[in-house]
């Protein structure tokens, strides 16, 4: 069984080494970097992590900026590791980017517990299995480069389309309610279902051979959407894009 992959971005070498050693001894694969650009290069080369642990005060790229760049690829869960206890910083981080904050200094077993809690909320960890995720003989997904390879043709996705697809894939085989999709894709914005419908329609036009008879993204009328690679039986699902 593949290890859960953690991206650690921490410029304090001593703290970083301790986290790598501890989390590695508890079954995680930790890839550590001292700054944002290096971490992003790693993602582009190796694909998504299952979870990111990010310091805020990095040498050239603030943790919020790095989070924004990661979140433009996919809905990767993030935990901030920081020395700040400023309320506004914490509130902004939680609203826009992170699942959790942990303040330095901290106990390593607390860090592990927080990581485990966040990961248990993820229905599936298959989204970070490989840099390019093979769905079937026709569709491959490359979240790190905001693209799908459809029948051998590379098609670029917008960040919003990429995040939508990521949330659906992470919940493959089950309906994701509209309100959940909106909360994950637009965590700090006031967005309504009409906006979600427009973006989903655009994603379908790129993803489906026939967007009027979708194979991968199905609609449950008035409830939400489901990603599937199996031919649907039609029960409870709307064949028209929604």
LINTAHU-V259239 format. One record per residue. PHI is phi in whole degrees, -180 to 180 (none if undefined). Layout:
phi:PHI
phi:PHI
This chain:
phi:none
phi:-67
phi:-74
phi:-73
phi:-96
phi:-115
phi:-97
phi:-110
phi:-123
phi:-149
phi:-85
phi:-85
phi:-62
phi:-67
phi:-62
phi:-60
phi:-63
phi:-66
phi:-64
phi:-59
phi:-65
phi:-68
phi:-67
phi:-64
phi:-73
phi:-109
phi:94
phi:-98
phi:-99
phi:-109
phi:-108
phi:-108
phi:-140
phi:-95
phi:-155
phi:-62
phi:-58
phi:-64
phi:-64
phi:-66
phi:-61
phi:-63
phi:-62
phi:-64
phi:-87
phi:-115
phi:93
phi:-71
phi:-83
phi:-77
phi:-157
phi:-118
phi:-108
phi:-124
phi:-74
phi:-87
phi:-93
phi:-95
phi:-58
phi:-121
phi:-142
phi:-61
phi:-57
phi:-67
phi:-65
phi:-62
phi:-60
phi:-60
phi:-68
phi:-66
phi:-69
phi:-76
phi:-95
phi:-168
phi:-87
phi:-75
phi:-67
phi:-128
phi:-120
phi:-87
phi:-111
phi:-151
phi:-88
phi:-83
phi:-123
phi:-64
phi:-60
phi:-63
phi:-64
phi:-64
phi:-63
phi:-61
phi:-62
phi:-71
phi:-70
phi:-101
phi:-131
phi:-104
phi:-85
phi:-163
phi:-122
phi:-133
phi:-97
phi:-73
phi:-77
phi:-142
phi:-84
phi:-62
phi:-68
phi:-69
phi:-59
phi:-60
phi:-63
phi:-65
phi:-62
phi:-62
phi:-62
phi:-64
phi:-66
phi:-68
phi:-80
phi:-86
phi:-60
phi:-149
phi:-107
phi:-68
phi:-66
phi:-120
phi:-71
phi:-144
phi:-56
phi:-115
phi:-92
phi:-88
phi:-89
phi:-159
phi:-68
phi:-108
phi:-121
phi:-128
phi:-125
phi:-123
phi:-64
phi:-63
phi:-118
phi:47
phi:-152
phi:-122
phi:-111
phi:-112
phi:58
phi:90
phi:-104
phi:-81
phi:-126
phi:-79
phi:-110
phi:-73
phi:-54
phi:-63
phi:-64
phi:-64
phi:-67
phi:-57
phi:-64
phi:-64
phi:-63
phi:-65
phi:-65
phi:-64
phi:-112
phi:-52
phi:91
phi:-135
phi:-76
phi:-100
phi:-65
phi:-54
phi:-65
phi:-70
phi:-60
phi:-63
phi:-65
phi:-80
phi:-87
phi:-126
phi:-64
phi:-117
phi:-114
phi:-90
phi:-126
phi:-110
phi:-64
phi:-61
phi:-65
phi:-59
phi:-62
phi:-63
phi:-67
phi:-67
phi:-62
phi:-66
phi:-64
phi:-61
phi:-62
phi:-84
phi:-94
phi:-97
phi:-65
phi:-134
phi:-66
phi:-83
phi:-133
phi:-67
phi:-100
phi:-89
phi:-115
phi:-104
phi:-111
phi:-102
phi:-54
phi:77
phi:-119
phi:174
phi:-135
phi:-138
phi:-94
phi:-147
phi:-109
phi:-99
phi:-58
phi:-71
phi:-88
phi:90
phi:-71
phi:82
phi:-116
phi:-95
phi:-77
phi:-95
phi:-60
phi:-138
